[in-house]
Structure formats: C-alpha cells, structure tokens
Amino acid sequence: MGSIWICVSLLALASALHPVVLIPGDLGSQIEIKLHRKSVGHWYCSKSSDWYTLWLTIEDFVGPALNCWADNFDLVYDASGEPHDIDDVDTRVKDFGGLEGVSYVDSHHIIPYYVHLIKALHALPGAKEGVTVRGAPYDFRYAPHTKKFDEYFERLKQLVEETYEANNETVVLVAHSMGGPVTSTFLNIVTDTWKEKYLKGFVSLAGAYAGATKSIQALTTGNSEQIPGFIVNRGVLRKNGRTIQSTYWLLPDRAYWNSSEVLVETPERSYTAADYDKLFRDMAYPEGVKVYDTVRDRDYMREDPGVETLCVHGYDRPTAVKYSWSKMSDFPDERPSATNGAGDGTVPLRSLEVCEKWKSTTQIWKVRGSGGEHFSLISSDTVIKLVTDYVQTN
C-alpha cells in the first residue's frame, strides 16, 4: 500500500502544471473606450458611442481618423499631477482575466502578441482554457503610483489568488517589456507571506527596468518608426505621446546613465539623463517638466521582486543609444540620426540586464539573433520552451 501511495504521489508531482498570468508591455494591452463628449476637436469626430476598441484598430491611424483617435487617447493632469482621461470618456482594458486583450496588439488580430505562447501553454497536458492561462492587461498610458495603477494592482492581486485557487498550484507571472518593471513594482508592494503562498516565480522577458532610449524619440520627434508621413502624421503622434505618463517613466534612468553620457546632441548643446528638464524646455515643451515630475523617483522599478526570477532578454540587436540633430533648424521636429549600441533593438542592454543582478534571479537567458529582438522574443522557440518547461516543474 505504501509503495502505491509513493508512486501516485510521484506521478502527481511529475504532472503538476503551474498556471500562468500574462502581463503585457507598453502597447501590449487592448484598450476600449466609450464616448459621451459634449464637444470634439474636429467636426468629423464622434461625440458619443458604445464601447469600442481605442487601442489598437489599424484604420484609426489613417487619414483624418488619426486626429479623432489622438484626442480620445490623450491624458490630462490635475493640479496634484494625477493623470486621467479627458472629460466625458470612459476607458477600460479589454477582457481582464481572459486572453482577448493580450493575444494580439490589434482588434483585427493582425499583430500577434502573446498568442503563440498561449497556444503552447494550452497544449500542455492538464491545461484548461480559461483556467490555466490568464491575462492581466493594464492601461499602459499610466505609470505606477497613480490611482489607475493602484486599482490595477488590486485587480492583479485578486486575479493571482483566484488563479491559484482554481488550479490548486502556485502561479507563474510572465511579463514583457514595460510589464517587467510593472511586475517588480507590484511584487515589492505585496507581502513576502503572500508571495510565498501564491507564486512559483516570475519570468521577465525583455524587461525595461532602467528605461529605453526610444522614449526620447517619442517625446522629441514622435516615434512612428519608418512609417511614411503621408500615412501617419508624426506630429499628431508626438502631441499625443507627450501626454502619456509612461513615456516619461520609461526615459533612460540617470541611476544607469551617468552625467557624462550624451543621449541627445544638437549643434548647440548636449543632454544627458540629468538634463531632461532642460531638454523639454529647449524643445519648446516646458509642460514636459511637470509630467516628468510625476515619475521622477523611479528607484522602486529596479528593486529585487523577492520571488524566484528568470531573466530573459536579447543582447545583440542594434539599439539606439543616442539621437543627434546636425542642424538646429531640424530640432526637434525632424528625424534625428541614431547612434546604436547593444540591446534588443528597443531596450538598451544595461536596462535589460538589471534583473540579472537580483538575488532572486535563478536563471539568466540571453537570446541571440533575431529571436532576441524585443517583440519577437515572446514568440521565439527559445522562450516558448523555457516557459512551458518552467510551468511544469516544482
């Protein structure tokens, strides 16, 4: 009888499957909006609507529709610096706890996000759709330590607890990009007792723990990559991007970029991570100083999360580390030239490597080549195997 019990117990251990909560990165959560506006900035924009997808529907970025989208996507700040939606709109993330809001970036399922990892996890023995893998999208326009994120962290905590109870197994948090520092912030808020009870570990995929240089381009020129101006108006994107709190939260952190490292260069002066206030004023956007004030203290986003962590990122993709304008007449409106360094194509290497230094980190995976590119990483064979293997171990 004893030997039978031991065999059954070993079989149960071998077949254990830890559930997963997926936390997306910047731009990785679908956001919905409902309009009841008294006035709009353009005659052709709607004043009222039922719930529809605000981020992302591709057709909203073509032609005049972009102006309507940008007006609705803006954030405004009250006298205390607290960000919120413009008046007379309601927003929400799509399908919190489900997977629709994190499977694809867009509503037409053109741009994949976590979908390939989700399919691989659902294919594991014992996996149950709607039970084993859960999504925790958030409104990526905001940064932690706001009312919006206080609400999100409470929902995330409840989701982890529900997922633990439904599976009778500790939960694995998987986070990408901005989701990395969002998750580490959350894990430094909850208690050690809570983490020990509910969590198996944290898989950090391309975490931007010390920021990303592309945030500078978003605030100066407008970050539409190589999309032609006749398709997307970069000026509209820049105007909107300057209202987004998380863009400032993800600026390169001066704790990791010293005062001699130039991030922005013009014929008249250079700017380091200690010069953002001067940069905002010189690019004729002094309002940026006030928004930056809301996220200026960011030490918490780099702190050890206190749970077993797998630190995974690329390292050999050309990544912008400095932007230069050769003519003052071009600054800041025209595209700058970029000086590249090491990273994953989006996040510089020193930011990706922050999680390597944590005492809680037990595995470090550096993914070579195109599979380590910032957005490709979450769909790469290496990461899918890593995550599926990890959730099946005790």
LOPA-71136 format. One record per residue (C-alpha): chain; x, y, z. Coordinates in Angstrom, 1 decimal. Layout:
<site voro="A" xx="X" yy="Y" zz="Z"/>
...
END
This chain:
<site voro="A" xx="0.0" yy="0.0" zz="0.0"/>
<site voro="A" xx="2.8" yy="2.4" zz="0.9"/>
<site voro="A" xx="4.6" yy="1.8" zz="-2.4"/>
<site voro="A" xx="1.4" yy="2.5" zz="-4.3"/>
<site voro="A" xx="0.9" yy="5.8" zz="-2.4"/>
<site voro="A" xx="4.5" yy="6.8" zz="-3.2"/>
<site voro="A" xx="4.0" yy="6.1" zz="-6.9"/>
<site voro="A" xx="0.8" yy="8.1" zz="-7.1"/>
<site voro="A" xx="2.4" yy="11.0" zz="-5.2"/>
<site voro="A" xx="5.4" yy="11.0" zz="-7.6"/>
<site voro="A" xx="3.1" yy="10.9" zz="-10.6"/>
<site voro="A" xx="1.2" yy="13.9" zz="-9.2"/>
<site voro="A" xx="4.4" yy="15.8" zz="-8.8"/>
<site voro="A" xx="5.6" yy="14.9" zz="-12.3"/>
<site voro="A" xx="2.3" yy="16.1" zz="-13.8"/>
<site voro="A" xx="2.0" yy="19.3" zz="-11.9"/>
<site voro="A" xx="1.2" yy="22.3" zz="-14.1"/>
<site voro="A" xx="1.5" yy="25.8" zz="-12.7"/>
<site voro="A" xx="-1.0" yy="28.3" zz="-14.0"/>
<site voro="A" xx="0.3" yy="31.5" zz="-15.7"/>
<site voro="A" xx="-0.8" yy="35.1" zz="-15.5"/>
<site voro="A" xx="0.4" yy="37.1" zz="-18.6"/>
<site voro="A" xx="1.4" yy="40.8" zz="-18.0"/>
<site voro="A" xx="1.9" yy="42.7" zz="-21.2"/>
<site voro="A" xx="4.3" yy="45.5" zz="-22.0"/>
<site voro="A" xx="3.9" yy="49.0" zz="-23.4"/>
<site voro="A" xx="1.3" yy="49.0" zz="-26.2"/>
<site voro="A" xx="0.5" yy="45.3" zz="-25.5"/>
<site voro="A" xx="-2.9" yy="45.7" zz="-23.8"/>
<site voro="A" xx="-6.0" yy="46.4" zz="-25.9"/>
<site voro="A" xx="-8.0" yy="49.4" zz="-24.5"/>
<site voro="A" xx="-11.7" yy="50.1" zz="-25.1"/>
<site voro="A" xx="-13.5" yy="53.5" zz="-24.9"/>
<site voro="A" xx="-17.0" yy="54.8" zz="-24.6"/>
<site voro="A" xx="-17.7" yy="58.4" zz="-25.7"/>
<site voro="A" xx="-20.2" yy="60.8" zz="-24.2"/>
<site voro="A" xx="-18.4" yy="64.0" zz="-25.2"/>
<site voro="A" xx="-20.0" yy="67.4" zz="-25.2"/>
<site voro="A" xx="-17.6" yy="68.7" zz="-27.9"/>
<site voro="A" xx="-14.8" yy="67.4" zz="-30.1"/>
<site voro="A" xx="-11.8" yy="69.0" zz="-31.7"/>
<site voro="A" xx="-12.8" yy="68.1" zz="-35.2"/>
<site voro="A" xx="-16.2" yy="68.2" zz="-36.8"/>
<site voro="A" xx="-15.9" yy="64.7" zz="-38.2"/>
<site voro="A" xx="-15.1" yy="63.0" zz="-34.9"/>
<site voro="A" xx="-17.9" yy="61.2" zz="-33.0"/>
<site voro="A" xx="-19.2" yy="62.6" zz="-29.8"/>
<site voro="A" xx="-21.0" yy="59.5" zz="-28.5"/>
<site voro="A" xx="-20.5" yy="55.8" zz="-28.9"/>
<site voro="A" xx="-20.9" yy="52.4" zz="-27.2"/>
<site voro="A" xx="-17.7" yy="50.6" zz="-26.1"/>
<site voro="A" xx="-15.2" yy="50.1" zz="-29.0"/>
<site voro="A" xx="-11.5" yy="49.4" zz="-29.3"/>
<site voro="A" xx="-9.4" yy="52.5" zz="-28.8"/>
<site voro="A" xx="-6.0" yy="50.6" zz="-28.9"/>
<site voro="A" xx="-5.5" yy="49.2" zz="-31.4"/>
<site voro="A" xx="-7.6" yy="49.4" zz="-34.6"/>
<site voro="A" xx="-5.4" yy="49.9" zz="-37.6"/>
<site voro="A" xx="-7.8" yy="52.1" zz="-39.6"/>
<site voro="A" xx="-7.8" yy="54.7" zz="-36.8"/>
<site voro="A" xx="-4.2" yy="55.7" zz="-37.8"/>
<site voro="A" xx="-5.0" yy="56.5" zz="-41.5"/>
<site voro="A" xx="-6.0" yy="60.0" zz="-42.6"/>
<site voro="A" xx="-8.2" yy="62.3" zz="-40.5"/>
<site voro="A" xx="-9.3" yy="59.4" zz="-38.2"/>
<site voro="A" xx="-5.9" yy="59.8" zz="-36.5"/>
<site voro="A" xx="-6.9" yy="63.2" zz="-35.1"/>
<site voro="A" xx="-10.0" yy="61.7" zz="-33.5"/>
<site voro="A" xx="-8.1" yy="58.8" zz="-32.1"/>
<site voro="A" xx="-5.4" yy="61.1" zz="-30.6"/>
<site voro="A" xx="-7.9" yy="63.4" zz="-29.0"/>
<site voro="A" xx="-9.5" yy="60.4" zz="-27.2"/>
<site voro="A" xx="-6.2" yy="58.8" zz="-26.3"/>
<site voro="A" xx="-4.7" yy="61.9" zz="-24.6"/>
<site voro="A" xx="-4.2" yy="62.1" zz="-20.9"/>
<site voro="A" xx="-4.6" yy="65.2" zz="-18.8"/>
<site voro="A" xx="-3.2" yy="66.0" zz="-15.4"/>
<site voro="A" xx="-5.0" yy="67.6" zz="-12.4"/>
<site voro="A" xx="-3.4" yy="70.2" zz="-10.1"/>
<site voro="A" xx="-1.8" yy="67.4" zz="-7.9"/>
<site voro="A" xx="-0.2" yy="65.8" zz="-11.0"/>
<site voro="A" xx="-2.6" yy="62.9" zz="-11.1"/>
<site voro="A" xx="-3.2" yy="61.7" zz="-14.7"/>
<site voro="A" xx="-6.7" yy="60.8" zz="-16.0"/>
<site voro="A" xx="-8.7" yy="60.6" zz="-19.2"/>
<site voro="A" xx="-10.1" yy="63.6" zz="-20.9"/>
<site voro="A" xx="-13.5" yy="64.7" zz="-19.8"/>
<site voro="A" xx="-16.6" yy="62.8" zz="-21.0"/>
<site voro="A" xx="-14.9" yy="59.5" zz="-22.0"/>
<site voro="A" xx="-14.7" yy="56.1" zz="-20.2"/>
<site voro="A" xx="-11.9" yy="53.7" zz="-20.8"/>
<site voro="A" xx="-11.2" yy="50.1" zz="-19.8"/>
<site voro="A" xx="-8.8" yy="47.3" zz="-20.7"/>
<site voro="A" xx="-10.3" yy="44.5" zz="-22.8"/>
<site voro="A" xx="-11.1" yy="41.2" zz="-21.2"/>
<site voro="A" xx="-9.2" yy="41.4" zz="-17.9"/>
<site voro="A" xx="-8.6" yy="37.9" zz="-16.6"/>
<site voro="A" xx="-9.2" yy="36.5" zz="-20.1"/>
<site voro="A" xx="-6.9" yy="36.4" zz="-23.1"/>
<site voro="A" xx="-8.5" yy="38.6" zz="-25.8"/>
<site voro="A" xx="-6.8" yy="41.7" zz="-24.5"/>
<site voro="A" xx="-3.2" yy="40.3" zz="-24.6"/>
<site voro="A" xx="-3.3" yy="37.8" zz="-27.5"/>
<site voro="A" xx="-2.9" yy="40.4" zz="-30.2"/>
<site voro="A" xx="-2.0" yy="44.0" zz="-30.2"/>
<site voro="A" xx="-4.9" yy="45.0" zz="-32.5"/>
<site voro="A" xx="-8.6" yy="44.2" zz="-32.7"/>
<site voro="A" xx="-8.3" yy="42.6" zz="-36.2"/>
<site voro="A" xx="-5.7" yy="40.0" zz="-35.0"/>
<site voro="A" xx="-3.1" yy="41.2" zz="-37.4"/>
<site voro="A" xx="-0.2" yy="41.9" zz="-34.9"/>
<site voro="A" xx="0.4" yy="38.9" zz="-32.7"/>
<site voro="A" xx="1.4" yy="39.4" zz="-29.1"/>
<site voro="A" xx="1.1" yy="36.6" zz="-26.5"/>
<site voro="A" xx="-1.0" yy="34.3" zz="-28.8"/>
<site voro="A" xx="1.8" yy="31.9" zz="-29.7"/>
<site voro="A" xx="2.8" yy="31.4" zz="-26.1"/>
<site voro="A" xx="-0.8" yy="31.0" zz="-25.1"/>
<site voro="A" xx="-1.3" yy="28.2" zz="-27.7"/>
<site voro="A" xx="1.8" yy="26.4" zz="-26.5"/>
<site voro="A" xx="0.6" yy="26.6" zz="-22.8"/>
<site voro="A" xx="-2.9" yy="25.4" zz="-23.7"/>
<site voro="A" xx="-1.3" yy="22.4" zz="-25.5"/>
<site voro="A" xx="0.3" yy="21.2" zz="-22.3"/>
<site voro="A" xx="-1.1" yy="18.1" zz="-20.5"/>
<site voro="A" xx="-3.7" yy="19.2" zz="-18.0"/>
<site voro="A" xx="-4.1" yy="22.7" zz="-19.3"/>
<site voro="A" xx="-7.7" yy="24.1" zz="-19.3"/>
<site voro="A" xx="-8.7" yy="27.1" zz="-21.3"/>
<site voro="A" xx="-9.9" yy="30.0" zz="-19.2"/>
<site voro="A" xx="-8.3" yy="28.4" zz="-16.1"/>
<site voro="A" xx="-4.6" yy="27.7" zz="-16.7"/>
<site voro="A" xx="-3.6" yy="30.8" zz="-18.6"/>
<site voro="A" xx="-5.0" yy="34.2" zz="-17.6"/>
<site voro="A" xx="-4.3" yy="37.7" zz="-19.0"/>
<site voro="A" xx="-3.7" yy="40.9" zz="-16.9"/>
<site voro="A" xx="-3.8" yy="43.8" zz="-19.3"/>
<site voro="A" xx="-3.4" yy="47.3" zz="-18.0"/>
<site voro="A" xx="-3.7" yy="50.8" zz="-19.3"/>
<site voro="A" xx="-0.1" yy="51.4" zz="-20.4"/>
<site voro="A" xx="-0.6" yy="55.2" zz="-20.7"/>
<site voro="A" xx="-0.1" yy="55.4" zz="-16.9"/>
<site voro="A" xx="2.8" yy="54.7" zz="-14.6"/>
<site voro="A" xx="2.7" yy="53.0" zz="-11.2"/>
<site voro="A" xx="1.9" yy="55.0" zz="-8.0"/>
<site voro="A" xx="-1.1" yy="56.5" zz="-9.6"/>
<site voro="A" xx="-4.8" yy="55.8" zz="-8.8"/>
<site voro="A" xx="-5.1" yy="53.9" zz="-12.0"/>
<site voro="A" xx="-2.3" yy="51.6" zz="-11.1"/>
<site voro="A" xx="-3.4" yy="51.2" zz="-7.5"/>
<site voro="A" xx="-6.7" yy="49.8" zz="-8.9"/>
<site voro="A" xx="-4.8" yy="47.6" zz="-11.4"/>
<site voro="A" xx="-2.5" yy="46.1" zz="-8.7"/>
<site voro="A" xx="-5.5" yy="45.3" zz="-6.6"/>
<site voro="A" xx="-7.2" yy="43.5" zz="-9.5"/>
<site voro="A" xx="-3.9" yy="41.7" zz="-10.3"/>
<site voro="A" xx="-3.6" yy="40.5" zz="-6.7"/>
<site voro="A" xx="-7.2" yy="39.2" zz="-6.8"/>
<site voro="A" xx="-6.6" yy="37.5" zz="-10.2"/>
<site voro="A" xx="-3.5" yy="35.7" zz="-8.9"/>
<site voro="A" xx="-5.4" yy="34.5" zz="-5.9"/>
<site voro="A" xx="-8.3" yy="33.3" zz="-8.0"/>
<site voro="A" xx="-6.0" yy="31.5" zz="-10.4"/>
<site voro="A" xx="-4.2" yy="29.8" zz="-7.5"/>
<site voro="A" xx="-7.5" yy="28.6" zz="-6.0"/>
<site voro="A" xx="-8.8" yy="27.4" zz="-9.4"/>
<site voro="A" xx="-5.7" yy="25.3" zz="-10.1"/>
<site voro="A" xx="-4.5" yy="24.4" zz="-6.6"/>
<site voro="A" xx="-1.0" yy="25.3" zz="-7.7"/>
<site voro="A" xx="1.2" yy="28.4" zz="-7.3"/>
<site voro="A" xx="1.2" yy="30.9" zz="-10.1"/>
<site voro="A" xx="3.9" yy="31.9" zz="-12.6"/>
<site voro="A" xx="3.9" yy="35.6" zz="-13.6"/>
<site voro="A" xx="5.2" yy="36.2" zz="-17.2"/>
<site voro="A" xx="5.8" yy="39.8" zz="-18.1"/>
<site voro="A" xx="7.2" yy="41.5" zz="-21.1"/>
<site voro="A" xx="9.0" yy="44.9" zz="-21.6"/>
<site voro="A" xx="7.3" yy="47.6" zz="-19.5"/>
<site voro="A" xx="5.4" yy="44.8" zz="-17.9"/>
<site voro="A" xx="8.7" yy="43.8" zz="-16.2"/>
<site voro="A" xx="9.1" yy="46.9" zz="-14.0"/>
<site voro="A" xx="5.3" yy="47.0" zz="-13.6"/>
<site voro="A" xx="5.5" yy="43.5" zz="-12.1"/>
<site voro="A" xx="8.6" yy="44.2" zz="-10.0"/>
<site voro="A" xx="6.8" yy="47.2" zz="-8.6"/>
<site voro="A" xx="3.8" yy="45.1" zz="-7.7"/>
<site voro="A" xx="5.9" yy="42.4" zz="-6.1"/>
<site voro="A" xx="7.5" yy="45.0" zz="-3.9"/>
<site voro="A" xx="4.1" yy="46.1" zz="-2.7"/>
<site voro="A" xx="2.6" yy="42.7" zz="-1.7"/>
<site voro="A" xx="3.9" yy="40.9" zz="1.4"/>
<site voro="A" xx="6.5" yy="38.1" zz="1.4"/>
<site voro="A" xx="3.9" yy="35.9" zz="3.0"/>
<site voro="A" xx="1.5" yy="36.5" zz="0.1"/>
<site voro="A" xx="4.3" yy="35.8" zz="-2.5"/>
<site voro="A" xx="5.3" yy="32.5" zz="-0.7"/>
<site voro="A" xx="1.7" yy="31.3" zz="-0.7"/>
<site voro="A" xx="0.5" yy="32.3" zz="-4.2"/>
<site voro="A" xx="3.6" yy="32.5" zz="-6.5"/>
<site voro="A" xx="6.0" yy="30.0" zz="-8.0"/>
<site voro="A" xx="8.1" yy="32.6" zz="-9.8"/>
<site voro="A" xx="8.4" yy="35.5" zz="-12.3"/>
<site voro="A" xx="9.6" yy="35.2" zz="-15.9"/>
<site voro="A" xx="10.9" yy="38.6" zz="-17.0"/>
<site voro="A" xx="11.0" yy="38.9" zz="-20.8"/>
<site voro="A" xx="13.0" yy="41.9" zz="-22.1"/>
<site voro="A" xx="12.2" yy="44.0" zz="-19.0"/>
<site voro="A" xx="12.9" yy="47.7" zz="-19.4"/>
<site voro="A" xx="14.0" yy="48.2" zz="-15.8"/>
<site voro="A" xx="16.1" yy="51.3" zz="-16.4"/>
<site voro="A" xx="14.1" yy="52.7" zz="-19.3"/>
<site voro="A" xx="14.6" yy="52.8" zz="-23.0"/>
<site voro="A" xx="16.2" yy="55.5" zz="-25.3"/>
<site voro="A" xx="13.2" yy="55.3" zz="-27.7"/>
<site voro="A" xx="11.2" yy="57.2" zz="-25.2"/>
<site voro="A" xx="13.4" yy="60.2" zz="-26.0"/>
<site voro="A" xx="12.5" yy="59.9" zz="-29.7"/>
<site voro="A" xx="8.8" yy="59.6" zz="-28.8"/>
<site voro="A" xx="8.9" yy="62.9" zz="-26.9"/>
<site voro="A" xx="11.1" yy="64.9" zz="-29.3"/>
<site voro="A" xx="10.3" yy="63.9" zz="-32.8"/>
<site voro="A" xx="7.4" yy="61.5" zz="-32.4"/>
<site voro="A" xx="8.1" yy="57.8" zz="-32.7"/>
<site voro="A" xx="6.4" yy="56.4" zz="-35.8"/>
<site voro="A" xx="9.5" yy="54.4" zz="-36.8"/>
<site voro="A" xx="9.8" yy="54.3" zz="-40.6"/>
<site voro="A" xx="6.1" yy="54.8" zz="-41.4"/>
<site voro="A" xx="5.8" yy="57.4" zz="-44.2"/>
<site voro="A" xx="4.4" yy="60.8" zz="-43.2"/>
<site voro="A" xx="1.6" yy="60.5" zz="-45.8"/>
<site voro="A" xx="0.2" yy="57.5" zz="-43.9"/>
<site voro="A" xx="0.7" yy="58.6" zz="-40.3"/>
<site voro="A" xx="1.1" yy="62.2" zz="-39.2"/>
<site voro="A" xx="4.1" yy="62.0" zz="-36.8"/>
<site voro="A" xx="3.2" yy="65.4" zz="-35.4"/>
<site voro="A" xx="-0.1" yy="64.2" zz="-34.2"/>
<site voro="A" xx="1.5" yy="61.1" zz="-32.6"/>
<site voro="A" xx="4.1" yy="63.4" zz="-30.9"/>
<site voro="A" xx="1.5" yy="65.7" zz="-29.5"/>
<site voro="A" xx="-0.4" yy="62.7" zz="-28.1"/>
<site voro="A" xx="2.7" yy="60.9" zz="-26.9"/>
<site voro="A" xx="3.8" yy="63.9" zz="-24.8"/>
<site voro="A" xx="0.6" yy="63.5" zz="-22.7"/>
<site voro="A" xx="1.4" yy="59.8" zz="-22.0"/>
<site voro="A" xx="2.9" yy="59.4" zz="-18.5"/>
<site voro="A" xx="4.5" yy="56.0" zz="-19.1"/>
<site voro="A" xx="6.7" yy="57.5" zz="-21.9"/>
<site voro="A" xx="8.4" yy="59.7" zz="-19.2"/>
<site voro="A" xx="8.5" yy="56.7" zz="-16.8"/>
<site voro="A" xx="10.5" yy="54.8" zz="-19.4"/>
<site voro="A" xx="13.1" yy="57.5" zz="-20.1"/>
<site voro="A" xx="16.7" yy="56.3" zz="-19.5"/>
<site voro="A" xx="17.2" yy="56.3" zz="-15.8"/>
<site voro="A" xx="20.1" yy="58.5" zz="-14.5"/>
<site voro="A" xx="21.0" yy="55.8" zz="-12.0"/>
<site voro="A" xx="22.2" yy="53.8" zz="-15.0"/>
<site voro="A" xx="23.3" yy="56.6" zz="-17.4"/>
<site voro="A" xx="25.8" yy="58.9" zz="-15.8"/>
<site voro="A" xx="26.2" yy="62.6" zz="-16.3"/>
<site voro="A" xx="28.9" yy="62.3" zz="-18.9"/>
<site voro="A" xx="26.8" yy="60.1" zz="-21.3"/>
<site voro="A" xx="25.1" yy="62.1" zz="-24.0"/>
<site voro="A" xx="21.7" yy="60.9" zz="-25.0"/>
<site voro="A" xx="20.7" yy="63.9" zz="-27.2"/>
<site voro="A" xx="23.0" yy="66.0" zz="-29.2"/>
<site voro="A" xx="22.4" yy="69.2" zz="-31.2"/>
<site voro="A" xx="24.9" yy="71.7" zz="-32.6"/>
<site voro="A" xx="24.3" yy="74.0" zz="-29.6"/>
<site voro="A" xx="24.3" yy="71.6" zz="-26.7"/>
<site voro="A" xx="24.2" yy="68.0" zz="-25.4"/>
<site voro="A" xx="21.8" yy="66.4" zz="-23.0"/>
<site voro="A" xx="22.3" yy="63.6" zz="-20.5"/>
<site voro="A" xx="19.9" yy="61.7" zz="-18.3"/>
<site voro="A" xx="20.3" yy="64.5" zz="-15.8"/>
<site voro="A" xx="19.1" yy="67.1" zz="-18.3"/>
<site voro="A" xx="15.6" yy="66.2" zz="-19.1"/>
<site voro="A" xx="14.2" yy="69.4" zz="-17.7"/>
<site voro="A" xx="16.5" yy="71.4" zz="-20.0"/>
<site voro="A" xx="15.7" yy="69.2" zz="-22.9"/>
<site voro="A" xx="11.9" yy="69.7" zz="-22.5"/>
<site voro="A" xx="12.3" yy="73.5" zz="-22.3"/>
<site voro="A" xx="14.7" yy="73.7" zz="-25.3"/>
<site voro="A" xx="12.3" yy="71.7" zz="-27.4"/>
<site voro="A" xx="9.6" yy="74.2" zz="-26.5"/>
<site voro="A" xx="7.6" yy="71.8" zz="-24.3"/>
<site voro="A" xx="8.0" yy="73.0" zz="-20.7"/>
<site voro="A" xx="4.9" yy="71.1" zz="-19.8"/>
<site voro="A" xx="7.0" yy="68.0" zz="-20.0"/>
<site voro="A" xx="8.8" yy="69.0" zz="-16.8"/>
<site voro="A" xx="5.5" yy="68.8" zz="-14.9"/>
<site voro="A" xx="4.7" yy="65.3" zz="-16.3"/>
<site voro="A" xx="8.3" yy="64.1" zz="-15.6"/>
<site voro="A" xx="7.9" yy="65.3" zz="-12.0"/>
<site voro="A" xx="5.2" yy="62.7" zz="-11.6"/>
<site voro="A" xx="7.7" yy="59.8" zz="-12.3"/>
<site voro="A" xx="11.0" yy="61.4" zz="-11.3"/>
<site voro="A" xx="11.6" yy="59.0" zz="-8.4"/>
<site voro="A" xx="11.8" yy="55.6" zz="-10.1"/>
<site voro="A" xx="14.0" yy="53.6" zz="-7.8"/>
<site voro="A" xx="11.2" yy="51.1" zz="-7.0"/>
<site voro="A" xx="11.0" yy="49.8" zz="-10.6"/>
<site voro="A" xx="14.5" yy="48.3" zz="-10.3"/>
<site voro="A" xx="14.2" yy="46.6" zz="-6.9"/>
<site voro="A" xx="14.5" yy="42.8" zz="-6.4"/>
<site voro="A" xx="11.0" yy="41.3" zz="-6.6"/>
<site voro="A" xx="11.6" yy="38.8" zz="-3.9"/>
<site voro="A" xx="10.4" yy="35.7" zz="-5.8"/>
<site voro="A" xx="12.3" yy="33.3" zz="-8.0"/>
<site voro="A" xx="13.0" yy="35.1" zz="-11.2"/>
<site voro="A" xx="14.1" yy="34.1" zz="-14.7"/>
<site voro="A" xx="15.7" yy="37.0" zz="-16.5"/>
<site voro="A" xx="15.4" yy="36.6" zz="-20.3"/>
<site voro="A" xx="16.4" yy="39.1" zz="-23.0"/>
<site voro="A" xx="18.2" yy="39.6" zz="-26.3"/>
<site voro="A" xx="21.5" yy="41.4" zz="-26.4"/>
<site voro="A" xx="23.0" yy="41.7" zz="-29.9"/>
<site voro="A" xx="20.4" yy="43.8" zz="-31.9"/>
<site voro="A" xx="21.5" yy="47.3" zz="-32.9"/>
<site voro="A" xx="19.7" yy="49.6" zz="-30.4"/>
<site voro="A" xx="19.6" yy="53.4" zz="-30.4"/>
<site voro="A" xx="21.6" yy="54.8" zz="-27.5"/>
<site voro="A" xx="21.9" yy="58.4" zz="-28.7"/>
<site voro="A" xx="20.0" yy="60.8" zz="-31.0"/>
<site voro="A" xx="21.7" yy="63.6" zz="-32.9"/>
<site voro="A" xx="20.5" yy="66.6" zz="-34.9"/>
<site voro="A" xx="23.0" yy="68.1" zz="-37.3"/>
<site voro="A" xx="21.0" yy="71.4" zz="-37.8"/>
<site voro="A" xx="19.3" yy="73.4" zz="-35.1"/>
<site voro="A" xx="16.5" yy="74.1" zz="-37.6"/>
<site voro="A" xx="15.7" yy="70.4" zz="-37.6"/>
<site voro="A" xx="15.5" yy="70.1" zz="-33.8"/>
<site voro="A" xx="13.2" yy="68.6" zz="-32.5"/>
<site voro="A" xx="10.8" yy="68.2" zz="-35.4"/>
<site voro="A" xx="12.8" yy="66.3" zz="-38.0"/>
<site voro="A" xx="14.0" yy="62.7" zz="-37.5"/>
<site voro="A" xx="17.5" yy="62.6" zz="-35.8"/>
<site voro="A" xx="20.3" yy="60.2" zz="-36.7"/>
<site voro="A" xx="20.7" yy="57.4" zz="-34.2"/>
<site voro="A" xx="23.9" yy="56.0" zz="-32.7"/>
<site voro="A" xx="23.5" yy="52.4" zz="-32.0"/>
<site voro="A" xx="24.8" yy="50.2" zz="-29.2"/>
<site voro="A" xx="24.0" yy="46.8" zz="-27.7"/>
<site voro="A" xx="20.4" yy="45.8" zz="-26.8"/>
<site voro="A" xx="17.4" yy="44.1" zz="-28.2"/>
<site voro="A" xx="16.5" yy="46.6" zz="-30.8"/>
<site voro="A" xx="14.3" yy="48.6" zz="-28.5"/>
<site voro="A" xx="15.8" yy="48.5" zz="-24.9"/>
<site voro="A" xx="19.5" yy="49.1" zz="-24.3"/>
<site voro="A" xx="21.4" yy="46.2" zz="-22.8"/>
<site voro="A" xx="22.1" yy="47.9" zz="-19.4"/>
<site voro="A" xx="18.4" yy="48.2" zz="-18.8"/>
<site voro="A" xx="17.7" yy="44.6" zz="-19.8"/>
<site voro="A" xx="20.5" yy="43.4" zz="-17.5"/>
<site voro="A" xx="19.1" yy="44.9" zz="-14.3"/>
<site voro="A" xx="17.2" yy="41.7" zz="-13.5"/>
<site voro="A" xx="20.5" yy="39.7" zz="-13.8"/>
<site voro="A" xx="21.7" yy="41.4" zz="-10.6"/>
<site voro="A" xx="18.8" yy="40.5" zz="-8.3"/>
<site voro="A" xx="19.4" yy="37.9" zz="-5.6"/>
<site voro="A" xx="16.1" yy="36.3" zz="-6.5"/>
<site voro="A" xx="17.2" yy="35.6" zz="-10.1"/>
<site voro="A" xx="18.0" yy="31.9" zz="-10.6"/>
<site voro="A" xx="18.3" yy="31.7" zz="-14.4"/>
<site voro="A" xx="19.6" yy="34.2" zz="-16.9"/>
<site voro="A" xx="18.9" yy="33.5" zz="-20.6"/>
<site voro="A" xx="20.4" yy="35.8" zz="-23.3"/>
<site voro="A" xx="18.8" yy="35.1" zz="-26.6"/>
<site voro="A" xx="21.0" yy="35.6" zz="-29.7"/>
<site voro="A" xx="20.0" yy="37.0" zz="-33.1"/>
<site voro="A" xx="16.5" yy="37.8" zz="-34.4"/>
<site voro="A" xx="14.8" yy="35.6" zz="-31.8"/>
<site voro="A" xx="16.1" yy="38.0" zz="-29.1"/>
<site voro="A" xx="14.6" yy="41.1" zz="-30.8"/>
<site voro="A" xx="12.3" yy="43.0" zz="-28.4"/>
<site voro="A" xx="8.9" yy="41.9" zz="-29.7"/>
<site voro="A" xx="10.0" yy="38.7" zz="-31.4"/>
<site voro="A" xx="11.3" yy="37.4" zz="-28.1"/>
<site voro="A" xx="7.9" yy="36.4" zz="-26.7"/>
<site voro="A" xx="7.1" yy="34.3" zz="-29.7"/>
<site voro="A" xx="10.5" yy="32.7" zz="-30.1"/>
<site voro="A" xx="11.0" yy="28.9" zz="-29.8"/>
<site voro="A" xx="13.5" yy="29.5" zz="-27.0"/>
<site voro="A" xx="11.1" yy="31.5" zz="-24.8"/>
<site voro="A" xx="8.2" yy="29.2" zz="-25.5"/>
<site voro="A" xx="10.2" yy="26.1" zz="-24.5"/>
<site voro="A" xx="11.6" yy="27.9" zz="-21.5"/>
<site voro="A" xx="8.2" yy="29.0" zz="-20.2"/>
<site voro="A" xx="6.4" yy="25.7" zz="-20.9"/>
<site voro="A" xx="9.2" yy="23.7" zz="-19.2"/>
<site voro="A" xx="9.2" yy="26.0" zz="-16.2"/>
<site voro="A" xx="5.5" yy="25.8" zz="-15.5"/>
<site voro="A" xx="5.8" yy="22.0" zz="-15.4"/>
<site voro="A" xx="8.5" yy="21.9" zz="-12.7"/>
<site voro="A" xx="8.1" yy="22.0" zz="-8.9"/>
END
